[in-house]
Amino acid sequence: MRNCKTCSDCSLSSRCVYAMVFETETDVGREKGGRVSAPPHPMVFVPPEDEKTGYEPGDGLVCGLKVFGSANDYLPYFVHAFERMGKAGLGRRLQGQRGRFVLERVEESFFPEVSVYENGGNSMTRPENLKALCWDFPETWPAHGKAVRIVLDTPLRLKVDGRLPADLPFDLFVRQALRRMSSLFNAWGDGEPELDYPEMIRMAGNIRIREKNLRWFDWQRYSNRQESRMFMGGLTGDVLYEGDLTPFLPLLSLAEALHVGKNTMFGLGRVRMLWQ
């Protein structure tokens, strides 16, 4: 173990899993020729779908973790981190201790019948046929309507000219989805696809909002490393868009998988498409 205050001071950062995940800019460097100055983290934490905040002994908790690109080579480290997390405990302290848990099972989301890890096992099975980060979509799509309702399952945190917008026009959503996609593809995939970005944003301006139910959700967390509270609020609710959505089908599908906006590593920006 080296006595360094930051990853940037450590000569081992390029071989360190912690630096790759949490100090990604130090590990992989800034993108050359990309549209985003700082590379994104190679993972997204997917919180439980329910809003339960209290757990009794014996209760189960299911969450997810999306890992991108070459970071999948370090899957055993992620599993080990969850095991250590369970021993250290989560949540507020009760009688001097946090709530502890045991990691029972790890599954690959696309093939849930295949177990990656079982509690008590001494080995792991790396999933085969992992989906790569690529713009690989069929030329013809199943029939969709002319409208889509985008549901914000977790707060969507965006910044435009240094401000947090209270509205979500479709061209803003497309701009943010393109930014997220291109940054991930550059850092962890085979490079961003050759798309006409200005034209896509121009066409997105023609998509109308038929109905919106948006509200601001205030959320904050405490950072032990920075010894301060981090404000991470964002938009929640849903928006119904109407117009020629065909050119945006691949991008909207990717948005569901990759999340959109800021602080995605903590699970923010999870969206769903409800076609009408």
C-alpha positions as CSV (number, residue, x, y, z in Angstrom):
1,M,0.0,0.0,0.0
2,R,1.4,3.4,-1.0
3,N,1.1,6.4,1.2
4,C,-0.6,8.8,-1.3
5,K,-3.3,11.3,-0.6
6,T,-4.9,11.1,-4.0
7,C,-4.9,8.7,-6.9
8,S,-3.2,11.2,-9.2
9,D,-0.1,11.1,-6.9
10,C,0.1,7.3,-7.0
11,S,2.2,5.5,-9.6
12,L,0.0,2.5,-9.3
13,S,-3.2,4.2,-10.3
14,S,-3.1,2.9,-13.8
15,R,-3.3,-0.7,-12.4
16,C,-5.7,0.0,-9.5
17,V,-9.3,-1.1,-9.7
18,Y,-10.3,1.6,-7.2
19,A,-8.8,4.3,-9.4
20,M,-10.5,2.9,-12.5
21,V,-13.9,3.0,-10.9
22,F,-13.9,6.0,-8.7
23,E,-11.1,8.2,-10.1
24,T,-11.8,7.3,-13.8
25,E,-10.2,10.5,-15.2
26,T,-6.9,9.7,-13.5
27,D,-7.0,6.1,-14.7
28,V,-8.0,6.4,-18.3
29,G,-7.2,10.0,-18.9
30,R,-9.3,12.6,-20.8
31,E,-10.7,11.6,-24.1
32,K,-8.9,12.6,-27.2
33,G,-11.2,14.0,-29.9
34,G,-14.3,13.1,-27.8
35,R,-17.2,15.4,-27.1
36,V,-16.9,15.2,-23.3
37,S,-13.9,16.5,-21.4
38,A,-13.9,13.9,-18.6
39,P,-14.5,10.2,-19.1
40,P,-17.4,8.6,-17.3
41,H,-17.2,6.0,-14.5
42,P,-17.5,2.4,-15.9
43,M,-20.4,1.4,-13.6
44,V,-23.9,2.4,-12.6
45,F,-25.5,1.3,-9.3
46,V,-29.1,0.3,-9.8
47,P,-31.1,0.8,-6.5
48,P,-34.0,-1.5,-5.5
49,E,-37.2,-0.8,-7.4
50,D,-39.3,-0.3,-4.3
51,E,-39.0,2.7,-1.9
52,K,-38.5,0.6,1.2
53,T,-36.1,2.2,3.7
54,G,-36.4,-0.1,6.7
55,Y,-35.4,-3.8,6.7
56,E,-36.0,-6.4,9.4
57,P,-33.6,-9.3,10.1
58,G,-34.1,-11.9,7.4
59,D,-35.5,-9.5,4.8
60,G,-34.1,-9.6,1.3
61,L,-32.8,-6.7,-0.8
62,V,-32.2,-6.9,-4.5
63,C,-30.1,-4.3,-6.4
64,G,-28.2,-4.1,-9.6
65,L,-24.8,-3.1,-10.9
66,K,-24.1,-2.2,-14.6
67,V,-20.5,-2.5,-15.5
68,F,-19.2,-1.3,-18.9
69,G,-16.5,-2.4,-21.2
70,S,-13.1,-3.7,-19.9
71,A,-14.2,-3.1,-16.4
72,N,-16.1,-6.4,-16.6
73,D,-12.6,-8.1,-16.3
74,Y,-12.6,-7.0,-12.7
75,L,-16.0,-8.5,-11.8
76,P,-14.6,-10.5,-8.8
77,Y,-13.5,-7.2,-7.3
78,F,-17.0,-5.9,-7.4
79,V,-18.4,-9.0,-5.8
80,H,-15.8,-8.9,-3.1
81,A,-16.6,-5.2,-2.5
82,F,-20.3,-6.1,-1.9
83,E,-19.2,-8.9,0.5
84,R,-17.0,-6.5,2.5
85,M,-19.9,-3.9,2.4
86,G,-22.2,-6.5,4.0
87,K,-19.7,-7.1,6.8
88,A,-19.2,-3.4,7.4
89,G,-22.9,-2.6,7.4
90,L,-25.2,-0.1,5.8
91,G,-27.5,2.7,7.0
92,R,-27.8,4.4,10.3
93,R,-26.2,3.0,13.4
94,L,-28.5,1.2,15.8
95,Q,-27.0,0.4,19.1
96,G,-23.6,1.2,17.7
97,Q,-23.9,-1.0,14.6
98,R,-25.0,-0.6,11.0
99,G,-27.3,-3.1,9.3
100,R,-25.2,-6.0,8.1
101,F,-26.1,-8.3,5.2
102,V,-24.9,-11.5,3.4
103,L,-24.4,-11.5,-0.3
104,E,-26.4,-14.6,-1.4
105,R,-26.3,-14.6,-5.1
106,V,-25.1,-12.7,-8.2
107,E,-26.9,-13.2,-11.5
108,E,-26.3,-11.8,-15.0
109,S,-29.4,-9.7,-15.8
110,F,-29.8,-10.9,-19.4
111,F,-29.6,-14.6,-18.3
112,P,-31.0,-14.7,-14.8
113,E,-31.0,-18.5,-14.7
114,V,-27.2,-18.4,-14.9
115,S,-25.6,-17.8,-11.5
116,V,-22.3,-15.8,-11.5
117,Y,-21.7,-16.3,-7.8
118,E,-23.3,-18.2,-4.9
119,N,-22.7,-17.6,-1.2
120,G,-20.2,-20.0,0.1
121,G,-18.7,-20.7,-3.3
122,N,-15.0,-20.4,-4.0
123,S,-15.2,-19.5,-7.6
124,M,-17.1,-17.2,-10.0
125,T,-18.5,-17.8,-13.5
126,R,-17.9,-14.9,-15.8
127,P,-21.0,-14.3,-17.9
128,E,-20.5,-15.2,-21.6
129,N,-21.8,-13.0,-24.5
130,L,-21.6,-9.8,-22.5
131,K,-23.2,-7.0,-24.4
132,A,-20.7,-4.6,-25.9
133,L,-21.0,-0.8,-26.0
134,C,-21.9,-0.4,-29.7
135,W,-24.4,1.2,-32.0
136,D,-25.6,-2.2,-33.2
137,F,-29.3,-2.1,-33.9
138,P,-31.6,-3.7,-36.5
139,E,-32.4,-1.7,-39.6
140,T,-36.1,-2.3,-39.0
141,W,-37.7,-1.8,-35.6
142,P,-41.0,-3.2,-34.3
143,A,-43.9,-0.9,-34.9
144,H,-44.0,2.0,-32.4
145,G,-46.6,4.7,-32.0
146,K,-46.0,8.4,-32.6
147,A,-45.7,9.1,-28.9
148,V,-43.6,7.9,-26.0
149,R,-43.9,8.6,-22.3
150,I,-40.4,8.8,-20.7
151,V,-40.6,7.9,-17.1
152,L,-37.9,9.2,-14.7
153,D,-37.5,6.3,-12.3
154,T,-34.7,8.0,-10.4
155,P,-33.9,11.8,-10.3
156,L,-32.6,13.1,-13.6
157,R,-29.9,15.7,-12.8
158,L,-29.0,18.0,-15.7
159,K,-27.1,21.2,-15.9
160,V,-27.5,23.7,-18.7
161,D,-25.3,26.8,-18.7
162,G,-24.5,26.1,-15.0
163,R,-28.2,25.9,-14.1
164,L,-30.6,23.1,-13.2
165,P,-33.5,23.2,-15.6
166,A,-37.1,22.7,-14.4
167,D,-38.4,21.5,-17.8
168,L,-37.4,18.7,-20.2
169,P,-38.0,19.5,-23.9
170,F,-37.2,16.6,-26.1
171,D,-34.1,18.2,-27.7
172,L,-32.6,18.7,-24.2
173,F,-33.2,15.0,-23.4
174,V,-31.6,14.0,-26.8
175,R,-28.6,16.2,-26.2
176,Q,-28.0,14.7,-22.8
177,A,-28.5,11.1,-24.1
178,L,-26.0,11.7,-26.9
179,R,-23.5,13.2,-24.5
180,R,-23.8,10.1,-22.2
181,M,-23.6,7.7,-25.1
182,S,-20.6,9.2,-26.8
183,S,-18.6,9.6,-23.6
184,L,-19.2,5.9,-22.6
185,F,-18.5,4.6,-26.1
186,N,-15.2,6.7,-26.2
187,A,-14.0,5.6,-22.8
188,W,-15.2,2.0,-22.6
189,G,-16.3,1.0,-26.0
190,D,-15.0,1.1,-29.6
191,G,-15.5,4.8,-30.1
192,E,-18.6,6.9,-30.7
193,P,-20.7,6.1,-33.7
194,E,-20.6,8.2,-36.8
195,L,-23.8,10.2,-36.3
196,D,-24.9,13.6,-37.5
197,Y,-25.2,15.0,-34.0
198,P,-26.4,18.6,-35.0
199,E,-29.0,17.2,-37.3
200,M,-30.4,14.8,-34.6
201,I,-30.7,17.7,-32.1
202,R,-32.4,19.8,-34.8
203,M,-34.9,17.1,-35.5
204,A,-35.5,16.6,-31.8
205,G,-36.6,20.2,-31.7
206,N,-39.7,19.2,-33.8
207,I,-40.9,16.7,-31.1
208,R,-43.7,18.2,-29.1
209,I,-44.6,17.8,-25.4
210,R,-48.2,16.6,-25.2
211,E,-48.2,16.1,-21.4
212,K,-45.8,16.5,-18.5
213,N,-45.8,15.6,-14.9
214,L,-42.4,16.8,-13.6
215,R,-41.4,17.7,-10.1
216,W,-38.1,18.4,-8.4
217,F,-36.8,15.8,-5.9
218,D,-34.3,17.0,-3.3
219,W,-31.7,14.4,-2.4
220,Q,-28.4,14.6,-0.7
221,R,-25.7,12.2,0.6
222,Y,-22.8,12.6,2.9
223,S,-19.3,12.0,1.4
224,N,-16.9,10.6,4.0
225,R,-14.0,11.3,1.7
226,Q,-14.8,14.9,1.2
227,E,-16.4,15.3,4.7
228,S,-19.3,17.2,3.3
229,R,-22.9,16.8,2.1
230,M,-23.4,16.4,-1.6
231,F,-26.6,17.8,-3.1
232,M,-27.8,15.5,-5.9
233,G,-31.5,16.5,-6.5
234,G,-33.1,16.2,-9.9
235,L,-36.3,15.9,-11.9
236,T,-38.7,13.0,-11.4
237,G,-42.1,12.2,-12.9
238,D,-42.8,11.6,-16.6
239,V,-43.1,13.5,-19.9
240,L,-45.2,12.4,-23.0
241,Y,-43.6,13.3,-26.3
242,E,-45.3,13.3,-29.7
243,G,-43.9,13.4,-33.2
244,D,-41.7,11.4,-35.6
245,L,-39.6,9.4,-33.1
246,T,-38.2,6.9,-35.6
247,P,-34.7,8.5,-35.9
248,F,-34.4,8.3,-32.1
249,L,-35.3,4.7,-31.4
250,P,-31.7,3.4,-31.0
251,L,-30.8,6.4,-28.8
252,L,-33.9,6.0,-26.6
253,S,-33.1,2.3,-26.2
254,L,-29.6,3.1,-25.1
255,A,-30.8,5.7,-22.7
256,E,-32.7,3.1,-20.9
257,A,-29.6,0.9,-20.5
258,L,-27.0,3.6,-19.8
259,H,-29.0,6.2,-17.8
260,V,-28.8,9.9,-18.6
261,G,-27.5,13.0,-16.9
262,K,-25.1,13.6,-14.0
263,N,-24.3,11.3,-11.1
264,T,-25.4,8.2,-13.0
265,M,-22.9,6.1,-11.0
266,F,-25.1,6.5,-8.0
267,G,-28.2,5.3,-9.9
268,L,-29.5,8.7,-11.0
269,G,-31.0,9.2,-14.5
270,R,-32.7,5.8,-14.8
271,V,-35.4,6.2,-17.5
272,R,-38.1,4.0,-19.0
273,M,-39.9,4.3,-22.4
274,L,-43.6,3.6,-22.5
275,W,-44.7,3.6,-26.2
276,Q,-48.2,4.7,-27.2
